[in-house]
């Protein structure tokens, strides 16, 4: 994602994880990136995932089952 996108996200009052800035991989190792993401997602009330992504599918199921949240899937190839 572009820095402009993340600036807009921040401007709207949303938070996001930046593993690059936080140097998660370098400090904690490769397994911590998905573990941290899953822990944060467990509190999500909504999630937009990509079609045919196992990670998105599992995350979306958590949002719906654990938090009665809203989900949407995006087809990256078509943009829909």
C-alpha positions in Angstrom: 0.0 0.0 0.0 1.1 3.5 -0.7 2.1 6.0 2.1 -0.8 8.2 0.9 -3.3 5.3 1.6 -1.9 4.9 5.2 -2.0 8.6 5.8 -5.7 8.6 4.9 -6.3 5.6 7.2 -4.6 7.5 10.1 -6.5 10.7 9.3 -9.8 8.7 9.6 -8.7 7.7 13.2 -8.0 4.1 12.3 -4.8 2.3 13.5 -2.7 -0.1 11.6 0.3 -2.3 12.2 3.5 -1.5 10.4 5.9 -4.4 10.8 8.5 -2.6 8.7 8.7 0.4 11.0 8.4 -1.7 14.1 11.0 -4.2 12.7 9.0 -7.1 14.0 10.8 -9.6 11.8 14.2 -8.5 12.8 13.4 -8.2 16.5 11.2 -11.2 17.1 11.5 -13.6 14.1 9.2 -14.6 11.2 6.6 -16.4 13.2 5.6 -13.3 15.2 4.3 -11.4 12.2 1.2 -13.6 11.6 0.8 -14.3 15.4 0.5 -10.5 16.1 -1.8 -10.0 13.1 -4.1 -12.8 14.2 -4.2 -11.5 17.8 -5.2 -8.0 16.5 -7.7 -9.4 14.1 -9.4 -11.3 16.9 -10.8 -8.0 18.1 -11.9 -6.8 14.7 -15.5 -5.7 14.0 -14.9 -5.7 10.3 -12.5 -7.0 7.8 -11.9 -6.7 4.0 -10.0 -9.7 2.7 -8.9 -11.0 -0.7 -10.7 -13.8 -2.4 -9.1 -17.2 -2.5 -6.7 -16.2 0.4 -6.7 -18.8 3.2 -5.4 -16.1 5.6 -8.3 -13.8 4.7 -10.8 -16.7 5.0 -9.7 -17.7 8.5 -9.6 -14.0 9.6 -13.0 -13.4 8.2 -14.4 -16.4 10.1 -12.9 -15.0 13.3 -14.5 -11.6 12.8 -17.9 -13.1 12.1 -17.9 -15.8 14.8 -16.0 -14.0 17.6 -17.3 -10.5 17.2 -20.5 -10.7 15.0 -18.6 -8.5 12.6 -18.9 -7.5 9.0 -16.7 -8.9 6.2 -16.2 -8.3 2.5 -14.0 -10.0 0.0 -12.1 -8.3 -2.8 -11.0 -9.8 -6.1 -7.5 -8.2 -6.6 -7.3 -9.1 -10.3 -10.6 -7.4 -11.2 -10.7 -4.8 -8.4 -14.2 -5.9 -7.3 
